[in-house]
Amino acid sequence: MSPLLSVTDAHVAYGKVEAVRAVSLEVRDGEIVTIIGANGAGKTTLLNAVMGILPLKGRVSFAGADLGCLEIEDRVAVGLSLVAEHRELFASMNVEDNLQLGAFRVSKVQAASAFERVYALFPRLKERRRQLAGTLSGGEQQMLAMGRALMGAPKLLMLDEPSLGLAPIIVADIFRTIGELRASGVSVLLVEQNAQAALKVADRAYVMELGAFVLNGNAAEMAGNARVAASYLGFQSEAEHTI
């Protein structure tokens, strides 16, 4: 079976500076795949390029079809969605109106079903559906950004730093929801600096440094890798302790 998302030999540059170089990755149907790495490693750049926000040299295919010539809205239409790092909500609009914007490519019947699904995932959004998005807490804004992306019924949801700036209890809620998305049939490509949380929820992981992948594999095994543990988890792995 072909992967849901396939990126092959991707290069992304800002002028003469190559921010992503020779990157290849796959996300299979029903998987959570995470990309971890330090600030400035190229993770956000890669997601933006896959979404069509930045030009990419290489090949990106989704459900077997080449995305190279598709505009952003057409990538959304085929089932690819991105929740950006800064959420990009409309602060002066209420929660429900922000969600409605995510359903611009689906029918009224599908939108009604999507509202039910989003409110089931995020009950707090239903409680605050008439509240202005700009007055929500950081955690609630992250829920709203994810909910808006889900309104379009994506097959693959790309999340860029969903835990950024959030309290630990809210982070736990967000990652619990990510696990629930997989159970509901949505694959996830997760960019996250909180490597420990990301590796716990993911099936597979890629480690990115200076625009390139330096490690990849099973997420649980990566969590026990000495290099990953020392660089991104803040502690020594069991393997190091036994040396």
N, C-alpha and C positions, 0 to 999 in steps of 0.2 A: 504494500500500500504506500502510495506517495505521501510525503509529509503535507500537512495543511499549509505551512509557511516554509519556504525554502529561500535562503539568501546565499548566493554563490559569488565568491571573490569580490565582495563589495569594497569600493573605495569611495570616500567622501572627503572633499577638500573645501576649505575656506580660502579662496584665492590659491596661493601656492603652498599653503600649509595643509598637509594631508592629515585629517583628524581621525579617519578610519581607514585601515589598510588591509587588504586581502582577507576580509572577514567572511566566513561562511558559517551558517547555522541552520538548524531545522527545529520546527515545532510540530509535533504530531497531534492528530486529533485527540482531544481529551487530556492533553498534557499541560502541566505548568512548568515552564522553563524560565530560569532566572539568569540574568547577567549581573554579576557583581564586579566591583572595582572601585578604585579611588575616584574622587572628584576630578573631572577633567580627563578621564580615561577614554572618552568617546562614546559612552553608553547612550546618552540622550541624542547625540548626533546620529547614531545608528537608527534609533527608533524614528526620528524625524525623517530620515531618508527612506526608511521602509514605508512610511505613511505618505511619502511624496512631497513633504514640505521642503526637503533639500534634494538637490540633484545627486544621483548615485550612479557611479560607474560599476557595472556588474549586472547580476541578474537577481530579480526578486519575483518569485512565483507564489501564487496563493490558490490552493485547491487545484493545482496543476496548470493554472493559467498565468501567463506572463503579465505582470503589473506595470511593466516599463512605460507604456503609453497612457496609463490611466491617471486622471486628475484625482485630487484628494477625495472629492465627493463620490467619484466612481469607485474608489477603493472602499469607502464606507458602504456603498451599495452592495458590493460583493461579500461583505462580512468582516471587514477589517476596521478596527476602531482604536483610537489612541486617547488615553487620559494623560494630559500633559503635566509636567512637574508643578507648574504654577496654577493648575486647575482651570484657569481662563473662564470663569463664570461671569454671568452678567449680574453685577452686584445690585443694580437698581430694579431687577426683576425678581419676582417671587420664586420660590422653589418649584412650584408646579409649572410655571412658564419656562423656567430653565430646562426642566425635564422635557417639556413639549418640543423644545428646539431639537432635541436628540432624535425625535421621531419624524423628522422632515421627509424621510424616504419610505415610510411605511404607511399602510392604510389606517383609517380611523379605528377599525376593529383591532388591528395589530397594536396600535398605540394604546388602546384601552387595556389590552392584555398586558402590554409592557408596563403600564402604570401599576397594575396589580402586582406584577413580579417585582418591580423595583421597591414598592412599598412593603412587600413581604420581606425582602432582603434588608431594607433599611426602614424599620418602623418609625424612627425618629423623623425621617423626611415627611412621612404622612402627617405626623403631628404638627410639623412646621411648614406645611405645603403653601400657606398664604404668607409666610414670612419672607422678607427680602433676603436674597442670597448673601448680600454683603454684611448682614447682621448675624450670620451663623458663626458658630465656633469653627476652628480649623478642622476638627474632625468631621463636623457636619458638612463643611464645604467639600471635603474629600469624598464623603459619601455621595454628595450631590453630583460631583464630577463623574464618579463611577456610574451613578444611576443614569445620568444623561447619556453616557456612552452606551449603556445597556439598552436604552430605549430604541436603538436602531437594530436590535437583535443581532449583535455581532457573533461570528463564529470564533473569532480570535480577538481578545481584548489585550492591548498593550498598555501597561501601567508604568509610568515614569515616576519613581520615588514616592510611592503612595504614603509612606510613613513620615515623610519630611516634616519636621516641626511639630509632631503630634505627641501627646502624652502617652506613656507606655500602655495604659489601659485601652486607649483608643487604637493604638497600633495593633494590639491583640485582636480587637474587634475587626479591623480592616483585614488582617491576615486570615481570620476565621472566615470572613466573607469570601476571600479569594479561593479558599478551599471549597466553599459551597458552590462557587461558580463552576469549578471543574465538575462537581457532582451533577450540575444542571446541564452540562454539555458544552460549556464555553471554555475554550482553550485560553491560556494566559501566557503572555511573554512579559516578564516582570524585571524591570531595572530597579535596583535597590542597593543603597549603601548599608542598610541594616542586614549584613550578610547572614547573621545568625538566624534571624526570622525568615529570610528568603530561602535559605537552604532547608529549613524545617518544612516549609510548605511545598517546595518545588520537587519535581521528579528528576530533572536534569539541570545542570548549571554550566555556565561559561564564565571564566574569569578574564576580564579585559584589563590590559595595561597598555598605556601609550598608543591607543588606537587599534590594538590587535588582541586576538584571543591567545592566551598563553596556556590555559588549561581548560578542559571540559570533561564532563562525565556525569555519572550518577550523583545526585545532590547529597545523599547521605554519605557516600564515599568521599566526596569533596570536602564535607564538613570535618572529616577525619584526616584530611591531607595536611601534612606538617606545614607546608608553605601557605596554604589558605588559612589555617588556624592562626599562624603567627602574624600574617599580614592583615587579615580581615576580621577575624573573630576575637582578637585581643587576648588569646591564651594559647598555650602549647597544646598540641594534640596528644592523645594517649601514646601514639607511636614515639613521640619525642621524649615523653616521660620514661619510656622503657629502655631508651638508648643508654 
